[in-house]
């Protein structure tokens, strides 16, 4: 009888471990999509978490710098990165999930400034431009060696330098920049002094990525993508979007985006 009980305990342990599998997700603070300072780490993290739960997978988030996030995933110390843009270089080392959202890159200026911007990167060459260190704006922006770029530690820092008149423009993510202007805690920003210029320089889809060196990478992403389908169908995404104050129209647009991708 004792031997039988020991056998039952032993075979139950792997099952318990599997059923309580936890993904370690790493990323940077990227509000309004995800941030350690947002409720439930932000709407896109909560959607990711909800999708994984349908597959019996828990998740934990660590917010750090983008460079460190990439290194942690490459060294297999984390399971996945949330919010990666696609690039040919990253495609060599990571597998990508289905697209999860879209971010737009472009230019911020002081409202009082007269800037001759026609939507091209070339029209920016007369100006000094602040951008967060290692931020990706667009391929054309990165390749243009004529631009006068000032690198900063964060997008709020760039926006503060712009507000103070120490640079002419800021290049960064529209949604993130607007969030910081509305909810900034790092530096003293005045949303009434800065505006975003249209058109966008680029748009970028956001993905969950897993290292190709992880032998279970394809399996992981198949489960995650399957989880997204499930929470679309069972209404969980709509509930999450409502919780994060999205309108019915924006929620419907987002669900259609997921279905089409």
Residue pairs with C-beta under 8 A, 6 or more apart in sequence:
18 56
19 56
20 58
21 56
21 57
21 58
22 57
22 58
22 59
22 60
23 52
23 57
23 58
23 59
23 60
23 79
23 80
23 220
24 59
24 60
24 62
24 77
24 78
24 79
24 80
25 45
25 48
25 59
25 60
25 61
25 62
25 78
25 79
25 80
25 81
25 82
25 208
26 61
26 62
26 63
26 64
26 68
26 69
26 72
26 73
26 78
26 80
26 81
26 82
27 34
27 61
27 62
27 63
27 64
27 69
27 81
27 82
27 83
28 63
28 64
28 65
28 66
28 69
28 83
29 35
29 36
29 37
29 63
30 42
30 83
30 173
30 176
31 37
31 38
31 42
31 176
31 179
31 180
31 183
32 38
32 42
32 43
32 175
32 176
32 179
33 42
33 43
33 44
33 45
33 83
33 101
33 103
33 175
33 176
33 206
34 41
34 42
34 43
34 44
34 45
34 61
34 82
34 83
35 41
35 42
35 63
36 61
36 63
37 185
39 244
40 46
40 49
41 49
41 61
42 244
43 240
43 241
43 243
43 244
43 246
44 82
44 83
44 100
44 101
44 206
45 61
45 82
46 240
46 243
46 244
47 100
47 228
47 231
47 237
47 240
48 59
48 82
48 100
48 208
48 224
49 59
50 227
50 231
50 236
50 237
50 240
51 224
51 227
51 228
51 230
51 231
52 58
52 59
52 223
52 224
52 227
53 227
54 226
54 227
54 230
54 231
55 223
55 224
55 226
55 227
57 223
61 82
62 72
62 78
64 72
66 134
67 134
69 78
69 81
70 81
72 78
73 80
73 81
73 94
73 209
73 210
73 211
74 93
74 211
74 213
76 211
76 213
76 214
79 210
79 214
79 220
80 208
80 209
80 210
80 220
81 94
81 208
81 209
82 100
82 206
82 208
83 100
83 206
83 207
83 208
84 90
84 94
84 96
84 206
84 207
84 208
84 209
85 103
85 136
85 204
85 205
85 206
85 207
86 96
86 204
86 205
86 207
87 136
90 209
92 212
93 211
93 212
93 213
94 209
94 210
94 211
94 212
95 209
95 210
95 211
95 212
95 217
95 218
95 221
96 207
96 208
96 209
96 221
97 207
97 208
97 209
97 221
97 224
97 225
98 207
98 225
98 228
98 258
98 261
99 205
99 206
99 207
99 257
99 258
99 261
100 205
100 206
100 207
100 208
100 228
100 258
101 205
101 206
101 254
101 257
102 203
102 204
102 205
102 206
102 257
103 173
103 174
103 175
103 176
103 203
103 204
103 206
104 173
104 174
104 175
104 200
104 202
104 203
104 204
105 136
105 137
105 138
105 141
105 171
105 172
105 173
105 174
105 200
105 201
105 202
105 203
105 204
106 137
106 171
106 172
106 174
106 196
106 197
106 198
106 199
106 200
106 201
106 202
107 115
107 117
107 124
107 129
107 169
107 170
107 171
107 196
107 197
107 201
108 159
108 162
108 169
108 170
108 171
108 172
108 177
108 194
108 195
108 196
108 197
109 115
109 117
109 162
109 168
109 169
109 170
109 194
109 195
109 197
110 162
110 163
110 165
110 193
110 194
110 195
111 192
111 193
111 194
111 195
112 193
113 168
115 127
115 168
115 169
115 197
116 123
116 126
117 123
117 124
117 197
119 198
119 199
119 201
120 140
121 138
121 140
121 141
121 144
121 147
121 201
122 144
122 146
124 147
124 169
124 171
125 144
125 146
125 147
125 148
127 148
127 168
127 169
128 148
128 150
128 167
128 168
128 169
129 147
129 148
129 149
129 150
129 167
129 168
129 169
129 170
129 171
130 149
130 150
130 151
130 152
130 157
130 158
130 159
130 161
130 162
130 167
130 169
130 170
130 171
131 137
131 149
131 150
131 151
131 152
131 158
131 170
131 171
131 172
132 151
132 152
132 153
132 154
132 155
132 157
132 158
132 172
133 151
133 152
133 153
135 155
135 171
135 172
135 173
136 142
136 204
137 171
137 172
137 201
137 202
138 201
138 202
139 202
140 201
140 202
141 147
141 171
141 201
141 202
150 158
150 161
150 167
152 158
152 161
154 186
155 170
155 172
155 173
155 176
155 177
155 180
156 180
156 184
156 186
156 187
156 189
157 186
157 187
158 167
158 170
158 172
159 170
159 172
159 177
159 180
159 181
159 184
159 187
159 189
159 194
160 187
160 188
160 189
161 167
161 170
162 168
162 169
162 170
162 194
163 189
163 190
163 193
163 194
170 177
171 201
174 196
174 200
177 196
178 196
180 186
180 189
181 189
181 191
181 194
182 191
205 261
208 221
208 224
210 217
210 220
210 221
211 217
214 220
228 258
230 236
231 237
232 255
232 258
232 259
237 251
237 254
237 255
237 258
238 251
238 255
241 250
241 251
241 254
242 251
246 254
